Structure formats: C-alpha cells, structure tokens
Amino acid sequence: MRGLFVAENYIVKAEKAAVVALIFAMVGLSFMQVLLRIFFHAGIIWLDPLLRHMAVWAGLTGAAIAARYSRHFALEAFVKFAPPRLHRPLEVFAGLFTMAASLLLFYASYKFIRDEFAAGAVAFYIKDLKVPGGWAEMIIPATFLLIVFHTLVGLFRPKDALPGQGGVY
C-alpha cells in the first residue's frame, strides 16, 4: 500500500502544479486580452473560449484535489455529527457512494466525449487550426477517474499517517 500512497502523492503534486499553471496562464492571458482591447481596440478572438476551457480544467482538477483530502462531498457531514463508533462505517459508505457516483459520471462523460469526437465538434479555432471539442473536454472523464482513485486510496489511508507518507495534511 505504501507504493500506492507514494504514487498518489506524485499525482497530487502534478494536479497542484497543473492548477497553479492554469491559473497563472489564465491571469496572464486575461490581462493581455484586456490590454489589447484597451490600447488596440481589438483582442484575440480565440482567447475567450480558450480561457473558458482553462477555467473548466482548473476547476475540475481542483475537484480531484479536494477528493484527495476528503473535502469534496457533503456526505462528510454525516460522519462528523455521528457518534464516534459509527465514524469508520460512515466514512466507508461515503467513500463507496462517492466512487459509485463518480463511476456513473465517468461513464456518462466518456459517452459525451465519444459523441463529441464522432460529431466532429470544434471547441474553438486558432486561425486555421481546429481544436476538437473532445480534446478540450477530456478533463471531464479524467477528473471522475481521479476522484475514484483518490477516494479508493483514501479508504485505506491511515488517519494518523505523517505528511508525505499518505496521511491527510
């Protein structure tokens, strides 16, 4: 199990780095767009749809990070207000429920992405380059798989583990 906890920590580091990079890029690109509109009375036409997709990617990646720290669903409230002897069974139930819901949402988003590719949907154009809708929205099923992974690992994570060794920190 230790190897799984170490792997999860690397995945979480990559998720955090992706969110930080996306947010910095969004701030920088948004600022550039504002400057272009103020000084040149024009902007980059494809930048607004790109920024919207970047916001979705950052938000959904943040949701996967929240799943790692068990801060993702309101089911946790039941655990906190229940008697201490029921905490572990309720945590397991909440984890299983979260995984089941995430797997169903993964399947639905997988079908959505498959249909986007089959229809040839375009998210936006950068000059003559078409950015397929399926690639722009690929984060949706990926996030649900990450939520399932983090929740599954969380069921086996010891609550008293030290930071960096699979514990909650």
Backbone hydrogen bonds in HBPLUS format (Angstrom, degrees):
<---DONOR---> <-ACCEPTOR-->    atom                        ^
c    i                          cat <-CA-CA->   ^        H-A-AA   ^      H-
h    n   atom  resd res      DA  || num        DHA   H-A  angle D-A-AA Bond
n    s   type  num  typ     dist DA aas  dist angle  dist       angle   num
A0004-LEU N   A0001-MET O   2.94 MM   3  5.11 120.6  2.30 100.4 115.9     1
A0005-PHE N   A0001-MET O   3.00 MM   4  6.41 153.4  2.07 155.4 163.3     2
A0006-VAL N   A0002-ARG O   2.92 MM   4  6.23 157.2  1.98 152.2 158.6     3
A0007-ALA N   A0003-GLY O   2.90 MM   4  6.08 160.3  1.94 145.2 150.9     4
A0008-GLU N   A0004-LEU O   2.88 MM   4  6.07 155.4  1.95 143.5 150.7     5
A0009-ASN N   A0005-PHE O   2.95 MM   4  6.21 152.0  2.03 143.9 151.3     6
A0010-TYR N   A0006-VAL O   3.10 MM   4  6.47 151.7  2.18 148.6 155.5     7
A0011-ILE N   A0007-ALA O   2.97 MM   4  6.29 155.4  2.04 148.9 156.2     8
A0012-VAL N   A0008-GLU O   2.82 MM   4  6.09 158.9  1.86 154.4 160.0     9
A0013-LYS N   A0009-ASN O   2.96 MM   4  6.18 153.7  2.03 142.8 149.9    10
A0014-ALA N   A0010-TYR O   2.99 MM   4  6.26 155.7  2.05 146.1 152.4    11
A0015-GLU N   A0011-ILE O   2.85 MM   4  6.15 154.3  1.91 149.2 156.9    12
A0016-LYS N   A0012-VAL O   2.85 MM   4  6.08 163.1  1.88 153.0 157.0    13
A0017-ALA N   A0013-LYS O   2.93 MM   4  6.11 159.5  1.97 146.7 152.7    14
A0018-ALA N   A0014-ALA O   2.90 MM   4  6.08 152.9  1.97 145.1 152.7    15
A0019-VAL N   A0015-GLU O   2.96 MM   4  6.25 158.5  2.01 151.0 156.3    16
A0020-VAL N   A0016-LYS O   2.96 MM   4  6.19 167.0  1.98 153.6 157.0    17
A0021-ALA N   A0017-ALA O   2.89 MM   4  6.03 165.9  1.91 149.5 153.9    18
A0022-LEU N   A0018-ALA O   2.86 MM   4  5.99 160.6  1.89 148.6 154.3    19
A0023-ILE N   A0019-VAL O   2.92 MM   4  6.09 161.6  1.95 151.3 156.2    20
A0024-PHE N   A0020-VAL O   2.92 MM   4  6.13 169.2  1.93 156.1 159.1    21
A0025-ALA N   A0021-ALA O   2.90 MM   4  6.02 161.5  1.93 147.8 153.7    22
A0026-MET N   A0022-LEU O   2.80 MM   4  5.97 156.5  1.86 147.3 154.3    23
A0027-VAL N   A0023-ILE O   2.91 MM   4  6.12 163.3  1.94 153.5 157.4    24
A0028-GLY N   A0024-PHE O   2.93 MM   4  6.09 168.4  1.94 151.6 155.2    25
A0029-LEU N   A0025-ALA O   2.82 MM   4  5.89 168.4  1.83 153.1 156.9    26
A0030-SER N   A0026-MET O   2.87 MM   4  5.83 155.8  1.93 142.9 150.3    27
A0031-PHE N   A0027-VAL O   2.94 MM   4  6.05 160.3  1.97 148.3 153.7    28
A0032-MET N   A0028-GLY O   2.93 MM   4  6.15 157.4  1.98 145.8 152.5    29
A0033-GLN N   A0029-LEU O   2.90 MM   4  6.10 154.6  1.96 144.5 151.4    30
A0034-VAL N   A0030-SER O   2.95 MM   4  6.24 155.5  2.01 148.9 155.3    31
A0035-LEU N   A0031-PHE O   2.95 MM   4  6.24 163.5  1.98 152.2 156.5    32
A0036-LEU N   A0032-MET O   2.87 MM   4  6.12 160.0  1.91 151.4 157.1    33
A0037-ARG N   A0033-GLN O   2.98 MM   4  6.22 153.2  2.06 144.6 151.7    34
A0038-ILE N   A0034-VAL O   2.89 MM   4  6.14 154.5  1.95 152.0 159.3    35
A0039-PHE N   A0035-LEU O   2.88 MM   4  5.93 174.4  1.89 158.4 159.5    36
A0040-PHE N   A0036-LEU O   2.88 MM   4  5.25 147.0  1.99 129.8 140.2    37
A0041-HIS N   A0037-ARG O   3.15 MM   4  4.34 126.9  2.45 106.0 112.5    38
A0047-LEU N   A0044-ILE O   3.12 MM   3  5.46 155.1  2.18 110.7 118.5    39
A0050-LEU N   A0046-TRP O   3.22 MM   4  6.35 155.7  2.28 144.0 151.3    40
A0051-LEU N   A0047-LEU O   2.86 MM   4  6.06 158.9  1.90 152.1 157.5    41
A0052-ARG N   A0048-ASP O   3.04 MM   4  6.31 152.0  2.12 147.4 154.9    42
A0053-HIS N   A0049-PRO O   3.03 MM   4  6.31 159.0  2.07 148.7 153.5    43
A0054-MET N   A0050-LEU O   2.85 MM   4  6.13 153.8  1.91 150.1 158.6    44
A0055-ALA N   A0051-LEU O   2.92 MM   4  6.12 148.8  2.02 143.9 151.7    45
A0056-VAL N   A0052-ARG O   3.12 MM   4  6.45 151.3  2.20 143.7 151.0    46
A0057-TRP N   A0053-HIS O   2.92 MM   4  6.22 162.8  1.95 151.8 156.4    47
A0058-ALA N   A0054-MET O   2.88 MM   4  6.09 162.8  1.91 150.5 155.0    48
A0059-GLY N   A0055-ALA O   2.90 MM   4  6.01 163.8  1.93 147.0 152.0    49
A0060-LEU N   A0056-VAL O   2.91 MM   4  6.01 168.6  1.92 155.3 158.4    50
A0061-THR N   A0057-TRP O   2.97 MM   4  5.98 155.1  2.04 144.1 151.5    51
A0062-GLY N   A0058-ALA O   2.93 MM   4  6.06 149.2  2.02 141.7 150.6    52
A0063-ALA N   A0059-GLY O   2.98 MM   4  6.31 138.2  2.16 137.8 149.4    53
A0064-ALA N   A0060-LEU O   3.10 MM   4  6.48 146.6  2.22 142.7 150.5    54
A0065-ILE N   A0061-THR O   3.04 MM   4  6.41 153.4  2.11 145.8 153.2    55
A0066-ALA N   A0062-GLY O   2.88 MM   4  6.14 153.9  1.95 145.4 152.8    56
A0067-ALA N   A0063-ALA O   3.03 MM   4  6.30 143.6  2.16 139.5 148.9    57
A0068-ARG N   A0064-ALA O   3.21 MM   4  6.58 141.7  2.36 140.4 149.9    58
A0068-ARG N   A0065-ILE O   3.02 MM   3  5.12 124.5  2.34  97.4 111.8    59
A0069-TYR N   A0065-ILE O   3.35 MM   4  6.78 145.4  2.48 145.6 153.7    60
A0071-ARG N   A0066-ALA O   2.88 MM   5  5.01 176.6  1.88 148.5 148.2    61
A0070-SER N   A0067-ALA O   3.20 MM   3  4.88 164.9  2.22 101.7 104.2    62
A0076-GLU N   A0073-PHE O   3.44 MM   3  6.43 175.0  2.44 122.3 123.3    63
A0077-ALA N   A0074-ALA O   3.00 MM   3  5.69 158.5  2.05 119.3 124.7    64
A0078-PHE N   A0075-LEU O   3.11 MM   3  5.66 135.7  2.31 111.2 120.7    65
A0079-VAL N   A0076-GLU O   3.10 MM   3  5.19 119.6  2.48  96.7 111.2    66
A0080-LYS N   A0076-GLU O   3.13 MM   4  6.48 158.3  2.18 152.2 157.4    67
A0081-PHE N   A0077-ALA O   3.15 MM   4  6.33 151.7  2.23 151.3 157.1    68
A0082-ALA N   A0079-VAL O   3.40 MM   3  5.33 151.6  2.49  98.3 106.3    69
A0086-LEU N   A0083-PRO O   2.92 MM   3  5.60 153.1  1.99 122.7 130.8    70
A0087-HIS N   A0084-PRO O   3.17 MM   3  5.22 159.4  2.22 104.1 110.5    71
A0090-LEU N   A0086-LEU O   3.00 MM   4  6.05 161.0  2.03 155.0 160.9    72
A0091-GLU N   A0087-HIS O   2.81 MM   4  6.01 150.3  1.90 151.5 160.8    73
A0092-VAL N   A0088-ARG O   2.96 MM   4  6.20 160.6  2.00 156.2 160.5    74
A0093-PHE N   A0089-PRO O   2.94 MM   4  6.16 159.2  1.98 145.1 151.2    75
A0094-ALA N   A0090-LEU O   2.80 MM   4  5.98 163.9  1.83 149.2 153.7    76
A0095-GLY N   A0091-GLU O   2.88 MM   4  6.05 156.1  1.93 145.1 152.1    77
A0096-LEU N   A0092-VAL O   2.87 MM   4  6.09 161.4  1.90 152.9 157.6    78
A0097-PHE N   A0093-PHE O   2.84 MM   4  6.01 159.8  1.88 152.8 158.8    79
A0098-THR N   A0094-ALA O   2.87 MM   4  5.99 158.8  1.92 145.7 151.9    80
A0099-MET N   A0095-GLY O   2.91 MM   4  6.15 159.6  1.95 147.9 153.4    81
A0100-ALA N   A0096-LEU O   2.91 MM   4  6.10 159.5  1.95 147.2 153.0    82
A0101-ALA N   A0097-PHE O   2.90 MM   4  6.11 168.5  1.92 154.5 157.6    83
A0102-SER N   A0098-THR O   2.88 MM   4  5.98 159.7  1.92 148.1 154.5    84
A0103-LEU N   A0099-MET O   2.84 MM   4  5.98 151.6  1.92 146.2 153.8    85
A0104-LEU N   A0100-ALA O   3.02 MM   4  6.27 156.8  2.08 147.9 153.8    86
A0105-LEU N   A0101-ALA O   2.95 MM   4  6.19 158.9  1.99 148.1 154.3    87
A0106-PHE N   A0102-SER O   2.73 MM   4  5.90 143.3  1.87 140.6 151.7    88
A0107-TYR N   A0103-LEU O   2.97 MM   4  6.20 160.8  2.01 146.1 150.2    89
A0108-ALA N   A0104-LEU O   3.03 MM   4  6.33 161.7  2.06 148.4 153.2    90
A0109-SER N   A0105-LEU O   2.88 MM   4  6.01 159.3  1.93 145.0 151.0    91
A0110-TYR N   A0106-PHE O   2.73 MM   4  5.90 148.5  1.83 150.3 159.9    92
A0111-LYS N   A0107-TYR O   3.02 MM   4  6.30 159.4  2.07 148.3 152.8    93
A0112-PHE N   A0108-ALA O   2.99 MM   4  6.25 151.1  2.08 141.7 150.3    94
A0113-ILE N   A0109-SER O   2.90 MM   4  6.11 162.0  1.93 149.4 153.0    95
A0114-ARG N   A0110-TYR O   2.90 MM   4  6.11 161.0  1.94 150.4 156.2    96
A0115-ASP N   A0111-LYS O   2.91 MM   4  6.11 155.8  1.97 146.3 152.6    97
A0116-GLU N   A0112-PHE O   2.88 MM   4  6.15 147.8  1.99 145.5 155.2    98
A0117-PHE N   A0113-ILE O   2.99 MM   4  6.30 160.1  2.03 153.9 157.6    99
A0118-ALA N   A0114-ARG O   2.93 MM   4  6.15 159.5  1.97 146.0 152.5   100
A0119-ALA N   A0115-ASP O   2.86 MM   4  5.94 151.1  1.94 146.0 152.9   101
A0120-GLY N   A0116-GLU O   3.11 MM   4  6.13 119.3  2.50 132.4 146.7   102
A0121-ALA N   A0116-GLU O   3.09 MM   5  5.37 156.5  2.15 157.7 159.2   103
A0120-GLY N   A0117-PHE O   3.12 MM   3  5.06 142.6  2.27  96.0 107.2   104
A0133-GLY N   A0121-ALA O   2.81 MM  12  5.13 172.6  1.82 121.0 123.5   105
A0123-ALA N   A0131-VAL O   2.73 MM   8  5.63 152.4  1.81 161.4 169.9   106
A0131-VAL N   A0124-PHE O   2.95 MM   7  5.55 160.0  1.99 169.6 175.7   107
A0126-ILE N   A0129-LEU O   2.88 MM   3  5.08 163.2  1.91 149.8 155.4   108
A0129-LEU N   A0126-ILE O   2.94 MM   3  5.08 156.9  1.99 132.2 129.2   109
A0136-ALA N   A0132-PRO O   3.20 MM   4  6.53 159.5  2.24 151.6 157.7   110
A0137-GLU N   A0133-GLY O   3.03 MM   4  6.15 137.3  2.22 145.0 155.3   111
A0138-MET N   A0135-TRP O   3.39 MM   3  5.05 168.3  2.40  99.0 102.0   112
A0140-ILE N   A0137-GLU O   3.10 MM   3  5.94 162.5  2.14 123.9 127.7   113
A0142-ALA N   A0138-MET O   3.45 MM   4  6.56 163.2  2.48 148.2 152.2   114
A0143-THR N   A0139-ILE O   2.82 MM   4  5.80 153.0  1.89 147.1 152.6   115
A0144-PHE N   A0140-ILE O   3.34 MM   4  6.67 158.6  2.39 148.9 153.7   116
A0145-LEU N   A0141-PRO O   3.09 MM   4  6.38 153.1  2.16 149.3 156.3   117
A0146-LEU N   A0142-ALA O   2.95 MM   4  6.24 155.4  2.01 147.3 154.6   118
A0147-ILE N   A0143-THR O   2.85 MM   4  6.13 153.3  1.92 151.2 158.7   119
A0148-VAL N   A0144-PHE O   3.04 MM   4  6.26 156.9  2.09 142.1 147.9   120
A0149-PHE N   A0145-LEU O   2.90 MM   4  6.16 162.9  1.93 150.8 155.6   121
A0150-HIS N   A0146-LEU O   2.84 MM   4  6.04 173.8  1.84 156.7 157.8   122
A0151-THR N   A0147-ILE O   2.93 MM   4  5.97 157.1  1.99 145.8 152.6   123
A0152-LEU N   A0148-VAL O   2.88 MM   4  6.01 160.7  1.92 151.2 156.7   124
A0153-VAL N   A0149-PHE O   2.96 MM   4  6.18 171.4  1.97 158.2 160.2   125
A0154-GLY N   A0150-HIS O   2.88 MM   4  5.93 149.3  1.98 137.8 147.3   126
A0155-LEU N   A0151-THR O   3.08 MM   4  6.38 132.5  2.32 141.8 152.4   127
A0155-LEU N   A0152-LEU O   3.16 MM   3  5.35 136.9  2.36  99.7 110.9   128
A0156-PHE N   A0153-VAL O   3.02 MM   3  5.48 144.6  2.15 110.1 119.9   129
A0157-ARG N   A0154-GLY O   3.36 MM   3  4.90 148.9  2.46  90.0  98.8   130
A0161-ALA N   A0158-PRO O   3.39 MM   3  5.50 164.6  2.42 109.7 109.6   131
A0165-GLN N   A0162-LEU O   2.97 MM   3  5.48 155.5  2.03 138.9 140.6   132
